[in-house]
Amino acid sequence: MFELPLSSALLERARAVIPGGVNSPVRAFAAVQGDPPFMVRGQGAYLYDVDGNRYLDLIGSWGPLILGHAHPEILEEIIAVMRRGTSFGCPTEAEVLYAEELCAAHPVLEQVRLCSSGTEATMHAIRLARGATGRDGIVKLDGCYHGAHDAVLVAAGSGVVTFAQPGSPGIPSAVAGLTRTAPYNDLDTVRAHLEKGDVAAVILEAVPGNMGCIVPEPGYLQGLRDLTRQHGSLLIIDEVMTGFRLSRGGACQLFDIDADLVCLGKIVGGGMPLAAFGGKAEIMARLSPVGPVYQAGTLSGNPVAVAAGRATLARLTDDVYAHLAATADEIDRRLRPLVQGRDLSLSRVGSMFTIFFRPTPPRCFRDVKECDMKAFGRFHRQALSQGIYLPPSQYEAVFLPAILEPADVDHLISGLDAALQAVVGSAA
Ligand SMILES: *Cc1c(COP(=O)(O)O)cnc(C)c1O
């Protein structure tokens, strides 16, 4: 007789052959003291696990699946392309069309280069900024995430902003020392770093989602633009999460930011491994083979990923964005009193939001660290038992899909209310 393929049995086997049983750490549920369900299928706004449970999916593969899982027309387009081959390592027409579409959609992009992950996009954008300015330093904001490479896995050493600490063993201190950190929503620390004159670029998530959703204060983003210009540094907006989510032109369109370079990922790959970086043509001209700054990728711009990205973007019409905005507003209107009535806080920008287990919305990473993480963990487990798949950490944001129907929204509100009720009691 076969054993049932339950999530817990799979987890045990996984842990024997994969560190922690997962291929990306946050999936392990360590931050919420739980065990992750193993998924077999996604359809529309829902995920299905090996034990037959169904979840309203509020992460959408961490952002890409703005149109839900297994969209039939998108799948057809990917399959049609795949029948003609999966990768050539040679130029294709679809890459040209996609670059034209990306440049037309995003206000900062004059030229763009495709790669395969957000990590690659920020790594290459930072190298390009260093190559273009001839400077080595970068400024990164505490709590922003730009992928898993050395330059950006650095957090501020408790208040000692001049002594950056490596965020992970294995990162040489010589590399970490080139990354200066500053709190989000604070211009003074950034100014002090820039005044030293050795900063190639300031890189940030214009709306951070990787420390939970944080709202930029009025004037902050423009302040960073003005300061970087004044000191000859470039401004890199990492739109891997916000690109094509906060608007067609991302955070740069929403907040009118004239960045030098932007990084895209997640939605632009439509659920396949594809990302991009680009910006002013003058800077992009420094890139190999035109210029001296080297960058490459065997599977970059492969036909399958390009087809998934193009098929997704082609369906992100004004109507879809209007529906997403209306859904997010409706959820906010109904959820906010349930959260605030329990002395918790809700931060939201468009279709990204986080319920924080602290009474006031955080302004920066330090504030987020004050949240009641244990209570968040209990809330997460309760939500899961209500059939709602939240991001498994207080340091993450919900990404709403643009396909929610009124019944899904009702389910979301009643499920989260029941979960909050179980953890912190009734709303006042
Ligand atoms: C997810 C993310 C990345 C990293 O992208 P990967 O494809 O996971 O390498 C970089 N920056 C931001 C803002 C992200 O949200």
The ligand as an ORCA input file, in Angstrom:
! r2SCAN-3c Opt
* xyz 0 1
  C      12.281     39.444     -5.471
  C      13.124     40.667     -5.490
  C      14.437     40.638     -5.964
  C      15.140     39.358     -6.329
  O      14.572     38.742     -7.420
  P      14.898     37.171     -7.703
  O      14.237     36.898     -8.999
  O      14.321     36.440     -6.537
  O      16.370     37.043     -7.751
  C      15.122     41.836     -6.069
  N      14.539     42.988     -5.693
  C      13.294     43.059     -5.222
  C      12.700     44.373     -4.868
  C      12.547     41.899     -5.084
  O      11.313     41.966     -4.577
*
